[in-house]
Amino acid sequence: MSNMLQHGPYTARVEYSAEDRVFFGKIDDITDLVSFEGTTVEELERAFTEAVADYQELCVATGKVPEKPFKGSFNVRMHPDLHRRAALASRARNMSLNQLVVEAVHQFV
């Protein structure tokens, strides 16, 4: 079971508010706060896709370069795609990126 959504390079973690009876999330790993919500899975997925599109359109309209969720640096320099995959893997294992890197290096050496 996963509580993550992905659209292009953007990911989001989804939570549920029992009080409001709504699913909600925000785009991960960008400085701007871009959130979305829905009462069904289909509505939530559509809202996430629309939130990404709205963010990109707003960036174009204001002349801001859209942030990429992963820039490839966190004390260790690596290719941005490898950084992204490592971050997703660490989230799936409920550990920090640092813990994942330490374990990977430990296994390698």
C-alpha positions in Angstrom: 0.0 0.0 0.0 1.3 3.4 -0.9 0.3 6.9 0.2 2.2 8.6 -2.6 1.2 10.1 -5.9 3.4 10.9 -8.8 2.9 13.2 -11.8 5.9 13.9 -14.0 8.8 14.6 -11.7 6.5 15.7 -8.9 5.4 13.5 -6.0 3.1 14.0 -3.1 2.2 12.1 0.1 -1.5 11.8 0.8 -3.2 11.9 4.2 -6.7 11.5 5.3 -8.7 13.8 7.7 -11.4 11.8 9.5 -12.7 15.0 10.9 -13.2 16.6 7.5 -13.7 13.3 5.7 -11.3 14.3 2.9 -8.0 13.1 1.5 -5.3 15.8 1.1 -1.7 16.3 0.2 1.0 18.7 -1.0 3.7 18.5 -3.6 6.9 17.3 -2.0 10.4 18.8 -2.2 9.6 22.3 -3.6 9.7 25.5 -1.6 6.2 26.7 -2.6 3.2 25.3 -0.8 1.1 23.6 -3.4 -1.7 21.5 -1.8 -4.8 19.6 -3.1 -7.7 17.6 -1.7 -10.5 15.3 -2.7 -13.2 13.1 -1.2 -12.6 10.2 -3.5 -9.4 8.6 -4.9 -10.3 9.7 -8.4 -11.0 13.3 -7.2 -7.8 13.4 -5.3 -5.7 12.2 -8.3 -7.4 14.7 -10.6 -6.8 17.5 -8.0 -3.1 16.5 -7.8 -2.6 16.6 -11.5 -4.4 20.0 -11.7 -2.3 21.3 -8.8 0.9 20.4 -10.7 -0.4 22.0 -13.9 -1.5 25.2 -12.0 1.9 25.4 -10.3 3.7 25.2 -13.7 1.3 27.7 -15.3 1.7 30.2 -12.4 5.5 29.9 -12.8 5.2 30.7 -16.5 2.9 33.6 -15.8 5.2 35.1 -13.2 8.5 34.4 -15.0 9.6 32.0 -12.2 11.5 28.8 -13.2 9.5 25.9 -11.8 11.4 24.1 -9.1 12.4 20.5 -9.8 11.7 18.3 -6.7 15.2 17.0 -6.7 18.3 19.0 -7.5 20.9 16.3 -6.8 22.8 17.5 -3.8 22.5 16.8 -0.1 26.1 16.7 1.2 26.8 14.0 -1.5 26.7 15.0 -5.1 25.0 12.6 -7.5 22.8 12.5 -10.6 19.4 14.1 -9.9 17.5 11.0 -11.0 19.5 8.8 -8.7 18.8 11.3 -5.9 15.0 11.1 -6.6 15.0 7.3 -6.7 16.9 7.1 -3.4 14.5 9.5 -1.8 11.5 7.5 -3.0 13.1 4.3 -1.8 13.8 5.7 1.7 10.2 6.9 2.0 8.9 3.5 1.0 11.1 2.0 3.8 10.1 4.7 6.4 13.6 5.9 6.8 15.5 9.1 6.2 17.5 9.6 3.0 20.6 9.7 5.2 19.8 6.3 6.7 19.3 4.8 3.2 22.7 6.2 2.0 24.5 4.9 5.1 23.0 1.5 4.6 23.8 1.5 0.9 27.4 2.5 1.5 27.7 0.0 4.3 26.5 -2.8 2.0 28.9 -1.6 -0.8 32.0 -1.5 1.4 
